[in-house]
Amino acid sequence: MKARIPQGPSRSDMLRQVQKMQEDMANKQAELEEAEYEVAAGGGMVKVKINGKKEIVSLDINPDIVDPEDIEMMTDIIIAAVNEAIKTVEETNEREMQKITGSMGSMGLPGGLF
């Protein structure tokens, strides 16, 4: 009696799936690079607009926060806003790419490859 080994997708099917995934990833990356995000810090006193390439597009500082005696606080709030904006871009990009690469397990490929 011969044991029957279940057959997975053929090599050509897997290659097509990988090529499709690469195309989807390239399209998604282009889309994400065009996206813009606005993040506020300091109770809305500082607003940073950043694009998907992690380039600061605009920085809006409420004049009420400008205190010549406390430049350090204003600097801290600006840094917090910029860091939060970068984090937002990175998390969004990761989440969107995971939607595409998450299907790798269903193709019988090790997930660590991508």
C-alpha positions in Angstrom: 0.0 0.0 0.0 1.4 3.3 -1.1 1.1 6.4 1.1 -0.5 9.3 -0.7 1.3 12.6 -0.2 -0.9 15.6 -0.7 0.2 17.8 -3.6 0.5 21.5 -3.1 0.3 24.1 -5.8 2.6 23.5 -8.8 5.8 25.5 -9.2 4.3 27.6 -12.0 1.3 28.4 -9.8 3.5 29.4 -6.9 5.7 31.5 -9.2 2.6 33.3 -10.6 1.4 33.9 -7.0 4.8 35.3 -5.9 5.0 37.5 -9.0 1.4 38.8 -8.3 2.3 39.5 -4.7 5.5 41.4 -5.7 3.4 43.5 -8.1 0.8 44.1 -5.4 3.5 45.1 -3.0 5.1 47.6 -5.5 1.7 49.1 -6.1 0.9 49.4 -2.4 4.3 50.9 -1.7 3.7 53.6 -4.3 0.3 54.3 -2.9 1.7 54.5 0.7 4.4 56.9 -0.4 1.8 59.3 -1.7 -0.3 59.2 1.5 -0.1 62.1 3.9 -0.7 61.9 7.7 -1.3 64.7 10.2 -0.2 64.2 13.8 -0.6 66.6 16.7 1.2 66.9 20.0 1.1 69.1 23.0 -2.7 69.2 23.0 -2.7 70.2 19.4 -0.2 73.0 19.8 2.1 71.4 17.3 0.9 69.7 14.1 3.1 67.8 11.8 2.1 66.7 8.3 4.2 63.9 6.9 4.1 61.8 3.7 4.6 58.1 3.3 8.3 58.7 2.4 8.7 60.0 5.9 9.3 63.6 4.7 7.9 66.4 6.7 5.4 68.3 4.5 4.4 71.0 7.0 4.9 72.0 10.6 2.3 74.2 12.3 3.2 75.7 15.7 0.5 77.5 17.6 1.9 80.9 18.7 0.7 80.4 22.2 3.3 77.7 22.7 6.2 80.1 21.9 7.7 81.1 25.2 11.2 82.6 24.8 11.8 81.5 28.4 11.0 77.9 27.8 12.3 76.9 24.3 13.1 73.4 25.7 9.4 72.6 26.2 8.6 73.7 22.6 11.5 71.7 21.3 10.3 68.6 23.2 6.8 68.9 21.8 8.1 69.3 18.2 10.3 66.3 18.6 7.3 64.3 20.0 5.1 65.3 17.1 7.7 64.4 14.5 8.5 61.0 16.2 4.7 60.2 16.4 4.3 61.1 12.7 7.2 58.8 11.7 5.7 56.0 13.9 2.3 56.5 12.2 3.8 56.1 8.7 5.8 53.0 9.7 2.9 51.3 11.4 0.6 52.0 8.5 3.1 50.8 6.0 3.8 47.6 8.0 0.0 46.9 8.4 -0.7 47.4 4.7 2.2 45.2 3.6 1.2 42.5 6.0 -2.2 42.4 4.3 -0.4 41.4 1.1 2.3 39.1 2.5 0.1 37.5 5.1 -1.1 35.1 2.4 2.4 33.6 2.0 1.5 30.8 4.5 -1.3 29.6 2.2 1.1 29.1 -0.6 3.2 26.6 1.4 6.2 29.0 1.6 8.0 29.8 4.8 6.7 33.1 6.1 10.2 34.3 7.0 11.2 34.6 3.4 9.3 37.8 2.9 
